């Protein structure tokens, strides 16, 4: 997969946010890129990184949540990753990476 400078910047921003929380990005680069791009698009349009996976259509800033979501800790405890599958615990990412079909295989 060929990444543009913008793609790399969006992924790096997401990586830094996750690292600050002790999390890693989804090992599936295509999924990570999709979510990071949608987050950046929401930021460009609305001034905040609204969660693209939980947003209403059209986006409602009074109702929609900013990433990382308030339910992140519960999602990590239950699934090992957030609802969008952008942020993973390191352990869950290692398991996901070894699954058939992960990461473009």
Order of alpha helices (4+ residues) and beta strands (2+ residues): alpha-beta-alpha-alpha-beta-alpha
